[in-house]
Amino acid sequence: MAYWRKAAFGAAVGVALVVAGGAAFAQADAIKARKDGFQVFRTSMGAIKKVVDSNGPAADAVAPAQAIAAQAAKQVAHFVPGSDKGDTKAKPEIWANMADFTTKMKAAETAAMTLASAAQAGNIDGIKAGFGALGGTCGACHKPYRND
Ligand code: HEC
């Protein structure tokens, strides 16, 4: 191989490695981003549970419910192709059933918005019902799509 060809080949391999490395990095980033997002779910659910357990104040449930709705709207984008590998509990079934996975995330978003409305209206019974409904959407997705 002529020198210039070897150099071109080497450069091409270098570019390929950088691209592949970039993809793995993007996947690790996506896994971290979605875990951070689920932590927002977790702490927000904790804040809402406090309101449920102490019968109020309803206003304290508004921001955490809105935080879950806003985060839910962003979560599916972090399930990029190939990110079933790595430091993750996401099951490969997610990518085989992306439409269903997206529907289940939408259910969490909708339930969080319903809860936020009840909280804004000062409706404690609505918050309690909403908390149960929202919690149900977590389990409905974890069961098929998350490894324990
Ligand atoms: C549409 C699917 C879906 C819904 C809805 C969902 N989760 Fe998850 N959750 C997952 C998946 C998948 C993982 C695993 C993510 C990973 O390890 O990459 C996960 C992981 C988590 C984690 C662990 C995050 C970490 O740091 O490793 C927590 C906490 C969590 N979810 C809380 C919740 C709560 C609370 C709700 C409901 C308000 C909820 N999730 C709703 C799919 C969902």
Residues whose N, C-alpha, C, O or C-beta is under 5 A from the ligand:
A	BS01	HEC	I31 K35 F38 Q39 F41 R42 M45 D87 T88 K89 A90 F101 K104 M105 A108 L134 T137 C138 C141 H142 Y145 R146
